[in-house]
Amino acid sequence: MRKNLGVVWLLTLTATCLSAADPTFIRRRISDIQPQPDRLTANARSAFYKPLFGAGDPQANQLKGIARYGELTVGPDGASATVSYPAEEQIYYILQGSGTLLYGDQKAPVKRDDFMYLPPGVSHGIASSSSGSVRLLVMGFRIPPGTSVAPTAKLMLANAADVPLVPVQGHGPTSLFKLLMGTTESTRDKLAAASQMVSLFIMDFAPGGTNIPHHHDMEEEIYFVLRGHGDMVAGGGADGNEGRYPAKEGDAYFIRLNCTVGFYSGSQAGESHDLILAVRSKYPFSRMGH
């Protein structure tokens, strides 16, 4: 009996060590996440929120610049609560369905692949249509103390279908990019809107393609698989080579700064291209005492 308990203890310790072996990234599968209470769902009508990273997730303290990242679903003829954050800018990306964005005193129709910038202090929420649900990603980014973010003159909203695919230097010939949103200084993105959110973009991978694993030494990043499957690169493997993990639609990876990140398409010739929605945010060095 004592020997069996020793074996169980050893296996538990081994599993714990393995799960903590590479603290440079966190991975989630959206189908495994249970809805949790959130300000967006408080006293709401048929609204459910799944936290993938940040607020509501057990490992929220691992994220420094990114405040939240999760999936909001609003059922037919439903509506989320309206929320505002004085020290957080947000982005919504519509994954499925259509509805109405509630933005201050405005109402704007939204549909699949719409993305929008929601500045600090502006109340916002989502209502679905009467005929179906709307499902979207909610992304939030902390505004450091002392940083002033001017309100946008108008609602900044666009659709990914209206953004061209372009090559990006250093990422090879087998992946193309839709540059959706950047900072207010951006000259290349569809929307130049944000303060701390550096880049929101879609990567389109040809079958067998890659964006060439790399790292960012000033930013946190999240990859979300919109379509397809392949190998996600995150951190270093036990053998010193890049860590590679099977990934499919609905999988999400949070990548800390200076962590190796990338993707290898698992699609074969003739199959649809793999798509990943990625977002990068400034790491708050000064706020963290660096």
Backbone as CSV, one residue per row, in Angstrom:
resi,resn,N_x,N_y,N_z,CA_x,CA_y,CA_z,C_x,C_y,C_z
1,MET,0.832,-1.204,0.000,0.000,0.000,0.000,0.872,1.262,0.000
2,ARG,1.923,1.240,0.913,2.816,2.386,0.997,3.550,2.594,-0.324
3,LYS,3.932,1.466,-0.963,4.628,1.558,-2.244,3.738,2.185,-3.304
4,ASN,2.440,1.778,-3.311,1.499,2.334,-4.287,1.314,3.836,-4.082
5,LEU,1.229,4.239,-2.797,1.080,5.667,-2.511,2.301,6.447,-2.987
6,GLY,3.474,5.809,-2.839,4.694,6.451,-3.308,4.696,6.644,-4.803
7,VAL,4.197,5.641,-5.526,4.115,5.733,-6.983,3.155,6.841,-7.393
8,VAL,1.981,6.901,-6.725,0.996,7.939,-7.027,1.591,9.325,-6.786
9,TRP,2.303,9.468,-5.635,2.923,10.759,-5.319,3.943,11.149,-6.372
10,LEU,4.744,10.176,-6.813,5.768,10.449,-7.821,5.144,10.866,-9.142
11,LEU,4.065,10.172,-9.541,3.396,10.519,-10.793,2.790,11.914,-10.717
12,THR,2.203,12.233,-9.557,1.612,13.559,-9.380,2.676,14.641,-9.449
13,LEU,3.803,14.395,-8.781,4.899,15.358,-8.799,5.440,15.550,-10.207
14,THR,5.569,14.434,-10.934,6.072,14.500,-12.310,5.142,15.322,-13.188
15,ALA,3.828,15.068,-13.069,2.847,15.812,-13.870,2.897,17.297,-13.543
16,THR,3.042,17.608,-12.231,3.109,19.011,-11.825,4.336,19.694,-12.407
17,CYS,5.472,18.998,-12.350,6.709,19.566,-12.888,6.625,19.772,-14.394
18,LEU,6.016,18.797,-15.084,5.889,18.918,-16.532,5.010,20.094,-16.905
19,SER,3.896,20.283,-16.159,2.979,21.375,-16.490,3.623,22.731,-16.249
20,ALA,4.623,22.756,-15.332,5.293,24.018,-15.040,6.656,24.117,-15.707
21,ALA,6.962,23.148,-16.586,8.304,23.083,-17.164,8.614,24.277,-18.043
22,ASP,7.623,24.803,-18.728,7.837,25.957,-19.595,6.803,27.023,-19.251
23,PRO,7.142,27.952,-18.359,6.166,28.950,-17.920,6.019,30.113,-18.888
24,THR,6.609,30.001,-20.065,6.610,31.129,-20.995,5.349,31.219,-21.841
25,PHE,4.453,30.257,-21.736,3.213,30.325,-22.503,2.104,29.599,-21.759
26,ILE,0.862,29.919,-22.126,-0.324,29.240,-21.601,-1.166,28.848,-22.795
27,ARG,-1.710,27.642,-22.802,-2.574,27.231,-23.911,-3.956,26.868,-23.387
28,ARG,-4.957,27.178,-24.190,-6.349,26.911,-23.851,-7.069,26.371,-25.088
29,ARG,-8.069,25.540,-24.844,-8.974,25.087,-25.904,-10.358,25.595,-25.548
30,ILE,-10.944,26.376,-26.422,-12.166,27.095,-26.074,-13.310,26.150,-25.707
31,SER,-13.342,24.957,-26.302,-14.407,24.001,-25.992,-14.268,23.423,-24.589
32,ASP,-13.086,23.541,-23.979,-12.861,23.017,-22.629,-13.196,24.028,-21.538
33,ILE,-13.418,25.277,-21.899,-13.627,26.339,-20.917,-15.109,26.451,-20.565
34,GLN,-15.395,26.520,-19.277,-16.765,26.705,-18.814,-17.075,28.197,-18.658
35,PRO,-18.315,28.609,-18.975,-18.686,30.010,-18.775,-18.508,30.426,-17.315
36,GLN,-18.072,31.668,-17.123,-17.857,32.213,-15.788,-18.583,33.552,-15.659
37,PRO,-18.937,33.925,-14.421,-19.558,35.240,-14.229,-18.620,36.352,-14.697
38,ASP,-19.192,37.382,-15.265,-18.400,38.506,-15.769,-19.284,39.736,-15.780
39,ARG,-18.672,40.903,-15.793,-19.464,42.131,-15.854,-20.340,42.162,-17.099
40,LEU,-19.872,41.568,-18.189,-20.661,41.552,-19.427,-21.927,40.711,-19.313
41,THR,-21.939,39.781,-18.368,-23.091,38.876,-18.253,-23.952,39.174,-17.029
42,ALA,-23.558,40.136,-16.200,-24.322,40.464,-14.998,-25.666,41.084,-15.375
43,ASN,-26.755,40.455,-14.936,-28.116,40.923,-15.247,-28.354,41.057,-16.753
44,ALA,-27.636,40.246,-17.529,-27.775,40.292,-18.988,-28.833,39.293,-19.450
45,ARG,-29.133,39.345,-20.730,-30.144,38.478,-21.326,-29.454,37.471,-22.234
46,SER,-29.398,36.215,-21.793,-28.856,35.134,-22.622,-27.425,35.423,-23.079
47,ALA,-26.570,35.805,-22.131,-25.175,36.113,-22.444,-24.253,35.248,-21.591
48,PHE,-23.213,34.710,-22.220,-22.288,33.799,-21.543,-20.855,34.172,-21.923
49,TYR,-19.972,34.148,-20.927,-18.576,34.534,-21.157,-17.637,33.418,-20.733
50,LYS,-16.714,33.044,-21.646,-15.678,32.053,-21.360,-14.323,32.762,-21.309
51,PRO,-13.710,32.867,-20.135,-12.391,33.499,-20.059,-11.293,32.539,-20.502
52,LEU,-10.535,32.924,-21.497,-9.393,32.109,-21.916,-8.128,32.542,-21.195
53,PHE,-7.920,33.853,-21.133,-6.748,34.398,-20.456,-7.157,35.667,-19.722
54,GLY,-6.412,36.008,-18.675,-6.679,37.246,-17.965,-7.858,37.125,-17.023
55,ALA,-8.614,38.198,-16.867,-9.713,38.259,-15.906,-10.630,37.046,-16.017
56,GLY,-10.860,36.385,-14.878,-11.719,35.208,-14.839,-10.997,33.892,-14.993
57,ASP,-9.720,33.926,-15.397,-8.926,32.713,-15.596,-8.014,32.508,-14.390
58,PRO,-7.796,31.243,-13.958,-6.959,30.993,-12.776,-5.528,31.512,-12.895
59,GLN,-5.011,31.640,-14.104,-3.637,32.113,-14.294,-3.582,33.565,-14.770
60,ALA,-4.577,34.332,-14.367,-4.669,35.723,-14.820,-3.439,36.539,-14.452
61,ASN,-2.791,36.191,-13.326,-1.641,36.988,-12.889,-0.418,36.823,-13.784
62,GLN,-0.456,35.873,-14.706,0.669,35.688,-15.627,0.689,36.744,-16.726
63,LEU,-0.451,37.388,-16.957,-0.544,38.418,-17.987,-0.285,39.780,-17.360
64,LYS,0.529,40.583,-17.989,0.898,41.876,-17.423,0.266,43.049,-18.172
65,GLY,0.340,43.039,-19.488,-0.246,44.118,-20.271,-1.643,43.792,-20.765
66,ILE,-1.893,42.520,-21.044,-3.214,42.077,-21.501,-4.093,41.839,-20.278
67,ALA,-5.245,42.490,-20.239,-6.136,42.397,-19.079,-7.098,41.228,-19.177
68,ARG,-7.579,40.947,-20.383,-8.577,39.885,-20.557,-8.586,39.431,-22.007
69,TYR,-9.030,38.181,-22.186,-9.189,37.623,-23.528,-10.154,36.457,-23.382
70,GLY,-11.322,36.562,-24.003,-12.304,35.499,-23.852,-13.370,35.551,-24.921
71,GLU,-14.274,34.578,-24.856,-15.353,34.456,-25.832,-16.678,34.838,-25.184
72,LEU,-17.375,35.776,-25.799,-18.716,36.167,-25.375,-19.725,35.639,-26.378
73,THR,-20.738,34.930,-25.888,-21.833,34.456,-26.736,-23.134,35.071,-26.243
74,VAL,-23.883,35.656,-27.155,-25.192,36.219,-26.834,-26.228,35.481,-27.664
75,GLY,-27.184,34.833,-26.980,-28.192,34.033,-27.662,-29.202,34.876,-28.418
76,PRO,-30.078,34.220,-29.213,-31.072,34.940,-30.011,-31.893,35.912,-29.170
77,ASP,-32.029,37.122,-29.671,-32.795,38.172,-29.004,-32.249,38.481,-27.613
78,GLY,-30.950,38.263,-27.430,-30.314,38.538,-26.143,-29.459,39.789,-26.199
79,ALA,-28.900,40.139,-25.049,-28.021,41.307,-24.977,-27.087,41.157,-23.790
80,SER,-25.845,41.557,-23.978,-24.908,41.597,-22.857,-25.202,42.831,-22.016
81,ALA,-24.567,42.902,-20.855,-24.572,44.152,-20.115,-23.684,45.154,-20.853
82,THR,-23.880,46.428,-20.601,-22.957,47.434,-21.127,-21.922,47.728,-20.043
83,VAL,-20.676,47.827,-20.454,-19.571,48.003,-19.509,-18.661,49.122,-20.000
84,SER,-17.866,49.649,-19.102,-16.804,50.582,-19.485,-15.665,50.423,-18.493
85,TYR,-14.458,50.682,-18.959,-13.267,50.524,-18.134,-12.417,51.786,-18.269
86,PRO,-12.198,52.517,-17.184,-11.444,53.771,-17.284,-9.969,53.583,-17.615
87,ALA,-9.416,52.398,-17.328,-7.984,52.171,-17.569,-7.755,50.929,-18.422
88,GLU,-8.636,50.718,-19.386,-8.503,49.549,-20.269,-9.125,49.852,-21.624
89,GLU,-8.362,49.618,-22.680,-8.917,49.689,-24.031,-9.266,48.277,-24.474
90,GLN,-10.294,48.152,-25.310,-10.746,46.828,-25.717,-10.927,46.737,-27.229
91,ILE,-10.918,45.490,-27.688,-11.234,45.161,-29.076,-12.268,44.049,-29.059
92,TYR,-13.268,44.152,-29.904,-14.186,43.041,-30.179,-13.887,42.521,-31.586
93,TYR,-13.913,41.195,-31.719,-13.809,40.566,-33.047,-14.961,39.577,-33.164
94,ILE,-15.835,39.769,-34.155,-17.021,38.922,-34.316,-16.635,37.621,-35.012
95,LEU,-16.815,36.510,-34.309,-16.490,35.191,-34.854,-17.637,34.589,-35.646
96,GLN,-18.865,34.868,-35.220,-20.022,34.190,-35.825,-21.278,34.996,-35.555
97,GLY,-22.171,35.024,-36.541,-23.457,35.669,-36.355,-23.420,37.162,-36.609
98,SER,-24.499,37.815,-36.223,-24.622,39.261,-36.402,-25.419,39.831,-35.243
99,GLY,-25.355,41.135,-35.105,-26.070,41.777,-34.012,-25.864,43.271,-34.048
100,THR,-25.913,43.875,-32.867,-25.793,45.321,-32.742,-24.772,45.655,-31.669
101,LEU,-23.813,46.500,-32.019,-22.871,47.016,-31.038,-23.501,48.216,-30.342
102,LEU,-23.526,48.180,-29.030,-23.974,49.312,-28.226,-22.721,50.084,-27.827
103,TYR,-22.601,51.317,-28.290,-21.364,52.086,-28.136,-21.724,53.497,-27.698
104,GLY,-21.600,53.765,-26.400,-22.056,55.047,-25.895,-23.534,55.217,-26.195
105,ASP,-23.873,56.302,-26.872,-25.267,56.540,-27.265,-25.579,55.985,-28.649
106,GLN,-24.594,55.345,-29.287,-24.783,54.848,-30.646,-25.165,53.367,-30.664
107,LYS,-25.743,52.966,-31.786,-25.981,51.562,-32.094,-25.479,51.311,-33.510
108,ALA,-24.649,50.279,-33.664,-24.067,49.991,-34.976,-24.236,48.513,-35.293
109,PRO,-24.731,48.184,-36.493,-24.842,46.768,-36.865,-23.456,46.146,-37.002
110,VAL,-23.322,44.904,-36.556,-22.050,44.181,-36.688,-22.323,42.787,-37.226
111,LYS,-21.327,42.241,-37.922,-21.469,40.916,-38.530,-20.142,40.173,-38.432
112,ARG,-20.144,38.941,-38.890,-18.957,38.100,-38.818,-17.737,38.795,-39.434
113,ASP,-16.614,38.682,-38.754,-15.318,39.240,-39.157,-15.234,40.751,-39.028
114,ASP,-16.225,41.376,-38.378,-16.073,42.776,-37.998,-15.128,42.861,-36.803
115,PHE,-14.341,43.915,-36.756,-13.501,44.185,-35.590,-13.599,45.663,-35.271
116,MET,-13.494,46.006,-33.996,-13.736,47.385,-33.584,-12.894,47.744,-32.369
117,TYR,-12.558,49.019,-32.266,-11.782,49.536,-31.147,-12.716,50.211,-30.159
118,LEU,-12.544,49.880,-28.875,-13.394,50.403,-27.815,-12.500,51.111,-26.799
119,PRO,-12.456,52.444,-26.827,-11.503,53.180,-25.985,-11.890,53.171,-24.513
120,PRO,-10.944,53.495,-23.639,-11.242,53.552,-22.208,-12.370,54.540,-21.918
121,GLY,-13.239,54.161,-20.980,-14.275,55.070,-20.522,-15.544,55.107,-21.335
122,VAL,-15.568,54.481,-22.505,-16.770,54.471,-23.345,-17.568,53.201,-23.054
123,SER,-18.843,53.351,-22.705,-19.671,52.180,-22.413,-19.955,51.415,-23.701
124,HIS,-19.962,50.088,-23.598,-20.196,49.274,-24.790,-20.738,47.901,-24.396
125,GLY,-21.387,47.261,-25.350,-21.941,45.924,-25.172,-22.428,45.411,-26.512
126,ILE,-23.022,44.224,-26.496,-23.476,43.582,-27.733,-24.886,43.039,-27.544
127,ALA,-25.727,43.254,-28.552,-27.047,42.626,-28.615,-27.099,41.758,-29.860
128,SER,-27.740,40.602,-29.751,-27.853,39.708,-30.904,-29.090,40.058,-31.716
129,SER,-29.188,39.438,-32.883,-30.408,39.574,-33.668,-31.450,38.609,-33.111
130,SER,-32.681,38.774,-33.527,-33.746,37.897,-33.029,-33.662,36.505,-33.621
131,SER,-32.935,36.349,-34.733,-32.923,35.070,-35.442,-31.745,34.169,-35.085
132,GLY,-30.746,34.677,-34.383,-29.590,33.832,-34.095,-28.662,34.436,-33.065
133,SER,-27.654,33.652,-32.690,-26.669,34.082,-31.704,-25.557,34.888,-32.373
134,VAL,-24.844,35.620,-31.563,-23.620,36.273,-32.006,-22.509,35.843,-31.045
135,ARG,-21.364,35.500,-31.617,-20.225,35.013,-30.825,-19.010,35.858,-31.182
136,LEU,-18.278,36.302,-30.177,-17.176,37.215,-30.432,-16.056,37.034,-29.420
137,LEU,-14.866,37.485,-29.804,-13.737,37.546,-28.888,-13.686,38.926,-28.253
138,VAL,-13.500,38.939,-26.945,-13.347,40.166,-26.172,-11.888,40.262,-25.741
139,MET,-11.215,41.332,-26.115,-9.806,41.522,-25.771,-9.641,42.845,-25.048
140,GLY,-8.940,42.823,-23.922,-8.723,44.040,-23.153,-7.253,44.253,-22.854
141,PHE,-6.829,45.517,-22.832,-5.419,45.865,-22.667,-5.299,47.001,-21.654
142,ARG,-4.448,46.803,-20.649,-4.310,47.762,-19.562,-3.641,49.050,-20.039
143,ILE,-4.192,50.159,-19.580,-3.576,51.462,-19.808,-2.731,51.785,-18.573
144,PRO,-1.418,51.928,-18.709,-0.564,52.180,-17.542,-0.932,53.483,-16.841
145,PRO,-0.740,53.533,-15.522,-0.993,54.781,-14.789,-0.200,55.939,-15.388
146,GLY,-0.853,57.073,-15.502,-0.185,58.243,-16.049,-0.249,58.358,-17.553
147,THR,-0.764,57.320,-18.219,-0.901,57.354,-19.677,-2.280,57.881,-20.047
148,SER,-2.315,58.897,-20.856,-3.575,59.498,-21.291,-3.941,58.980,-22.678
149,VAL,-5.182,58.537,-22.825,-5.671,58.043,-24.115,-6.814,58.938,-24.570
150,ALA,-6.600,59.653,-25.641,-7.627,60.558,-26.150,-8.773,59.756,-26.756
151,PRO,-10.012,60.170,-26.529,-11.141,59.458,-27.139,-11.118,59.587,-28.652
152,THR,-11.572,58.549,-29.333,-11.638,58.598,-30.794,-12.803,59.487,-31.223
153,ALA,-12.636,60.144,-32.354,-13.668,61.067,-32.828,-14.934,60.329,-33.239
154,LYS,-14.784,59.078,-33.655,-15.931,58.284,-34.076,-15.641,56.814,-33.799
155,LEU,-16.664,55.994,-33.880,-16.492,54.556,-33.719,-15.570,54.034,-34.816
156,MET,-14.552,53.293,-34.422,-13.605,52.724,-35.387,-13.933,51.251,-35.557
157,LEU,-14.501,50.912,-36.707,-15.007,49.573,-36.999,-14.734,49.243,-38.457
158,ALA,-14.317,48.019,-38.729,-14.071,47.572,-40.103,-14.302,46.071,-40.171
159,ASN,-14.212,45.524,-41.382,-14.398,44.093,-41.583,-13.149,43.505,-42.220
160,ALA,-12.767,42.315,-41.762,-11.536,41.685,-42.247,-11.569,41.425,-43.747
161,ALA,-12.766,41.244,-44.318,-12.868,40.998,-45.756,-12.391,42.193,-46.573
162,ASP,-12.375,43.375,-45.961,-11.961,44.587,-46.664,-10.481,44.910,-46.468
163,VAL,-9.754,43.991,-45.847,-8.327,44.197,-45.595,-7.534,43.261,-46.501
164,PRO,-6.613,43.769,-47.305,-5.872,42.912,-48.240,-4.857,42.020,-47.529
165,LEU,-4.552,40.895,-48.155,-3.465,40.032,-47.699,-2.151,40.578,-48.238
166,VAL,-1.171,40.731,-47.352,0.123,41.267,-47.772,1.248,40.444,-47.146
167,PRO,2.409,40.389,-47.801,3.565,39.743,-47.168,4.148,40.662,-46.101
168,VAL,4.729,40.061,-45.085,5.420,40.824,-44.042,6.859,40.334,-43.972
169,GLN,7.787,41.261,-44.043,9.204,40.912,-44.079,9.599,40.045,-42.883
170,GLY,10.355,38.991,-43.168,10.862,38.120,-42.125,9.989,36.931,-41.808
171,HIS,8.825,36.843,-42.460,7.900,35.755,-42.146,7.682,34.791,-43.309
172,GLY,8.520,34.880,-44.316,8.542,33.858,-45.350,7.460,33.987,-46.399
173,PRO,7.568,33.203,-47.459,6.644,33.301,-48.594,5.357,32.498,-48.435
174,THR,5.236,31.681,-47.381,4.071,30.787,-47.273,3.028,31.289,-46.292
175,SER,3.200,32.496,-45.769,2.176,33.105,-44.913,1.979,34.557,-45.334
176,LEU,0.721,34.962,-45.418,0.364,36.336,-45.733,-0.451,36.906,-44.581
177,PHE,-0.494,38.236,-44.503,-1.070,38.895,-43.338,-2.172,39.879,-43.733
178,LYS,-3.231,39.930,-42.904,-4.213,41.007,-42.953,-3.946,41.879,-41.734
179,LEU,-3.485,43.092,-41.956,-3.109,43.995,-40.870,-4.342,44.805,-40.473
180,LEU,-5.009,44.345,-39.431,-6.322,44.873,-39.083,-6.254,46.179,-38.298
181,MET,-5.445,46.187,-37.243,-5.439,47.345,-36.347,-4.063,47.530,-35.724
182,GLY,-3.679,48.787,-35.555,-2.430,49.109,-34.886,-2.618,50.293,-33.960
183,THR,-1.515,50.883,-33.537,-1.592,52.058,-32.680,-1.991,53.278,-33.509
184,THR,-2.211,54.379,-32.823,-2.601,55.607,-33.522,-1.501,56.108,-34.454
185,GLU,-0.269,55.626,-34.258,0.839,56.029,-35.130,0.970,55.145,-36.368
186,SER,0.174,54.096,-36.465,0.324,53.137,-37.561,-0.006,53.765,-38.913
187,THR,0.787,53.384,-39.919,0.511,53.809,-41.293,0.193,52.620,-42.192
188,ARG,0.200,51.409,-41.630,0.003,50.226,-42.470,-1.287,49.469,-42.158
189,ASP,-1.880,49.701,-40.977,-3.049,48.925,-40.565,-4.350,49.557,-41.052
190,LYS,-5.377,48.736,-41.155,-6.692,49.235,-41.570,-7.197,50.294,-40.600
191,LEU,-7.075,50.027,-39.301,-7.469,50.989,-38.280,-6.248,51.372,-37.447
192,ALA,-5.945,52.654,-37.388,-4.878,53.162,-36.516,-5.567,53.740,-35.290
193,ALA,-5.708,52.917,-34.251,-6.648,53.266,-33.200,-6.113,53.195,-31.781
194,ALA,-5.212,52.262,-31.492,-4.961,51.853,-30.115,-3.787,52.576,-29.466
195,SER,-3.682,52.375,-28.154,-2.580,52.919,-27.369,-1.587,51.824,-26.993
196,GLN,-2.042,50.819,-26.252,-1.162,49.745,-25.776,-1.215,48.505,-26.662
197,MET,-2.321,48.288,-27.348,-2.430,47.183,-28.291,-1.632,47.556,-29.536
198,VAL,-0.586,46.795,-29.815,0.348,47.155,-30.883,-0.132,46.702,-32.254
199,SER,-0.681,45.469,-32.326,-1.049,44.931,-33.639,-2.087,43.828,-33.510
200,LEU,-3.157,43.956,-34.276,-4.173,42.913,-34.443,-4.123,42.502,-35.901
201,PHE,-3.951,41.199,-36.161,-3.785,40.772,-37.547,-4.208,39.319,-37.722
202,ILE,-4.519,38.975,-38.970,-4.828,37.596,-39.346,-3.680,37.076,-40.194
203,MET,-3.237,35.859,-39.882,-2.225,35.184,-40.698,-2.898,34.100,-41.523
204,ASP,-2.608,34.090,-42.804,-3.160,33.125,-43.759,-2.016,32.223,-44.217
205,PHE,-2.115,30.930,-43.870,-1.032,29.985,-44.158,-1.390,29.083,-45.336
206,ALA,-0.538,29.060,-46.341,-0.685,28.075,-47.408,-0.461,26.689,-46.813
207,PRO,-1.053,25.635,-47.418,-0.830,24.276,-46.906,0.657,23.985,-46.717
208,GLY,1.000,23.537,-45.512,2.392,23.256,-45.196,3.235,24.476,-44.892
209,GLY,2.618,25.650,-44.856,3.360,26.895,-44.684,3.690,27.211,-43.234
210,THR,4.476,28.260,-43.047,4.863,28.720,-41.712,5.121,30.219,-41.741
211,ASN,4.990,30.850,-40.577,5.365,32.261,-40.450,6.775,32.416,-39.888
212,ILE,7.502,31.326,-39.818,8.885,31.261,-39.329,8.933,31.646,-37.844
213,PRO,9.120,30.672,-36.966,9.148,30.953,-35.524,10.118,32.082,-35.180
214,HIS,9.710,32.918,-34.227,10.441,34.133,-33.890,10.075,34.521,-32.460
215,HIS,10.492,35.678,-32.013,10.087,36.153,-30.698,10.013,37.677,-30.702
216,HIS,9.307,38.203,-29.704,9.170,39.648,-29.526,9.668,39.998,-28.128
217,ASP,10.611,40.904,-28.041,11.214,41.195,-26.742,10.558,42.355,-26.007
218,MET,9.480,42.919,-26.571,8.819,44.054,-25.927,7.319,43.846,-25.764
219,GLU,6.801,42.685,-26.187,5.346,42.525,-26.268,4.879,41.136,-25.852
220,GLU,3.673,41.085,-25.279,2.941,39.840,-25.075,2.107,39.577,-26.325
221,GLU,1.759,38.309,-26.559,1.028,37.977,-27.782,0.067,36.821,-27.533
222,ILE,-1.040,36.818,-28.261,-1.997,35.711,-28.223,-2.288,35.279,-29.652
223,TYR,-2.216,33.965,-29.895,-2.633,33.355,-31.159,-3.946,32.614,-30.923
224,PHE,-4.904,32.798,-31.830,-6.179,32.077,-31.781,-6.419,31.447,-33.147
225,VAL,-6.601,30.127,-33.190,-6.786,29.427,-34.461,-8.232,29.609,-34.928
226,LEU,-8.403,30.383,-35.982,-9.729,30.603,-36.562,-10.171,29.434,-37.430
227,ARG,-9.218,28.841,-38.137,-9.548,27.745,-39.060,-8.309,26.895,-39.295
228,GLY,-8.527,25.572,-39.402,-7.442,24.681,-39.774,-6.775,24.013,-38.592
229,HIS,-5.578,23.512,-38.831,-4.838,22.778,-37.808,-3.361,22.763,-38.187
230,GLY,-2.534,22.433,-37.220,-1.096,22.366,-37.462,-0.351,22.260,-36.157
231,ASP,0.890,22.698,-36.156,1.725,22.695,-34.956,1.979,24.129,-34.515
232,MET,1.598,24.415,-33.268,1.907,25.717,-32.690,3.290,25.649,-32.066
233,VAL,4.068,26.669,-32.292,5.386,26.769,-31.670,5.271,27.721,-30.487
234,ALA,5.648,27.233,-29.319,5.582,28.054,-28.110,6.691,27.633,-27.164
235,GLY,7.607,28.535,-26.884,8.677,28.232,-25.949,9.678,27.240,-26.496
236,GLY,10.481,26.701,-25.607,11.502,25.741,-25.996,11.129,24.341,-25.577
237,GLY,11.439,23.370,-26.400,11.178,21.979,-26.061,12.211,21.442,-25.084
238,ALA,11.956,20.240,-24.567,12.860,19.634,-23.587,14.240,19.367,-24.169
239,ASP,14.311,19.222,-25.502,15.594,18.927,-26.141,16.335,20.188,-26.579
240,GLY,15.817,21.329,-26.185,16.472,22.583,-26.554,15.990,23.159,-27.862
241,ASN,15.215,22.370,-28.619,14.647,22.874,-29.861,13.318,23.558,-29.570
242,GLU,12.721,24.141,-30.596,11.447,24.821,-30.398,10.387,23.836,-29.913
243,GLY,9.534,24.282,-28.983,8.433,23.447,-28.521,7.307,23.477,-29.532
244,ARG,6.832,22.320,-29.969,5.756,22.232,-30.962,4.596,21.446,-30.374
245,TYR,3.369,21.997,-30.547,2.182,21.408,-29.948,1.063,21.367,-30.984
246,PRO,0.342,20.245,-31.077,-0.776,20.178,-32.024,-1.812,21.253,-31.696
247,ALA,-2.308,21.920,-32.718,-3.296,22.978,-32.516,-4.363,22.876,-33.589
248,LYS,-5.596,23.198,-33.208,-6.704,23.161,-34.154,-7.644,24.326,-33.871
249,GLU,-8.680,24.450,-34.701,-9.637,25.543,-34.576,-10.164,25.648,-33.146
250,GLY,-10.141,26.853,-32.602,-10.606,27.085,-31.242,-9.517,27.041,-30.191
251,ASP,-8.296,26.691,-30.583,-7.174,26.693,-29.647,-6.585,28.101,-29.552
252,ALA,-6.127,28.450,-28.351,-5.533,29.765,-28.128,-4.262,29.617,-27.306
253,TYR,-3.275,30.431,-27.631,-1.993,30.423,-26.932,-1.640,31.835,-26.499
254,PHE,-1.342,31.999,-25.212,-0.773,33.243,-24.710,0.744,33.080,-24.663
255,ILE,1.451,34.028,-25.234,2.905,33.962,-25.347,3.525,35.149,-24.619
256,ARG,4.369,34.864,-23.647,5.066,35.946,-22.958,6.142,36.563,-23.856
257,LEU,6.601,37.735,-23.459,7.664,38.363,-24.241,8.926,37.498,-24.214
258,ASN,9.657,37.543,-25.318,10.903,36.788,-25.498,10.700,35.284,-25.584
259,CYS,9.465,34.843,-25.769,9.187,33.416,-25.944,9.085,33.116,-27.438
260,THR,9.698,32.033,-27.871,9.590,31.637,-29.278,8.135,31.345,-29.620
261,VAL,7.682,31.861,-30.757,6.295,31.676,-31.182,6.251,31.511,-32.698
262,GLY,5.317,30.704,-33.172,5.146,30.499,-34.606,4.122,29.416,-34.860
263,PHE,3.947,29.075,-36.133,2.946,28.079,-36.514,3.400,27.385,-37.782
264,TYR,3.164,26.076,-37.825,3.385,25.272,-39.025,2.038,24.691,-39.458
265,SER,1.612,25.018,-40.654,0.340,24.522,-41.167,0.349,23.007,-41.296
266,GLY,-0.780,22.401,-40.909,-0.934,20.961,-41.072,-1.780,20.593,-42.269
267,SER,-2.235,21.579,-43.027,-3.087,21.317,-44.183,-2.278,20.751,-45.343
268,GLN,-2.961,19.975,-46.164,-2.338,19.377,-47.338,-2.717,20.170,-48.589
269,ALA,-1.978,19.950,-49.657,-2.266,20.618,-50.930,-3.717,20.387,-51.328
270,GLY,-4.399,21.442,-51.719,-5.794,21.355,-52.113,-6.766,21.656,-50.991
271,GLU,-6.294,21.657,-49.740,-7.160,21.971,-48.609,-7.182,23.479,-48.354
272,SER,-8.149,23.911,-47.545,-8.259,25.329,-47.213,-7.039,25.814,-46.447
273,HIS,-6.734,27.077,-46.607,-5.635,27.675,-45.853,-5.982,27.734,-44.366
274,ASP,-4.966,27.636,-43.523,-5.146,27.812,-42.084,-5.146,29.301,-41.764
275,LEU,-5.979,29.696,-40.795,-6.087,31.100,-40.406,-5.874,31.248,-38.904
276,ILE,-5.061,32.201,-38.514,-4.836,32.511,-37.104,-5.058,34.002,-36.886
277,LEU,-5.855,34.325,-35.857,-6.008,35.711,-35.421,-5.002,35.953,-34.298
278,ALA,-4.165,36.943,-34.463,-3.124,37.227,-33.470,-3.237,38.664,-32.986
279,VAL,-2.835,38.868,-31.738,-2.825,40.219,-31.181,-1.591,40.368,-30.296
280,ARG,-0.935,41.511,-30.415,0.240,41.816,-29.601,-0.006,43.093,-28.795
281,SER,0.503,43.086,-27.567,0.317,44.228,-26.679,1.638,44.590,-26.013
282,LYS,1.854,45.874,-25.774,3.073,46.326,-25.107,3.197,45.702,-23.720
283,TYR,4.409,45.314,-23.375,4.676,44.850,-22.013,4.949,46.076,-21.139
284,PRO,4.279,46.194,-19.987,4.398,47.417,-19.172,5.656,47.430,-18.312
285,PHE,6.805,47.593,-18.931,8.073,47.533,-18.196,8.131,48.530,-17.042
286,SER,7.812,49.786,-17.307,7.945,50.813,-16.272,7.018,50.540,-15.104
287,ARG,5.800,50.083,-15.414,4.831,49.817,-14.350,5.257,48.648,-13.488
288,MET,6.004,47.691,-14.099,6.428,46.514,-13.353,7.776,46.739,-12.667
289,GLY,8.313,47.955,-12.779,9.556,48.253,-12.086,10.799,47.852,-12.842
290,HIS,10.708,47.606,-14.164,11.883,47.236,-14.957,12.599,48.485,-15.440
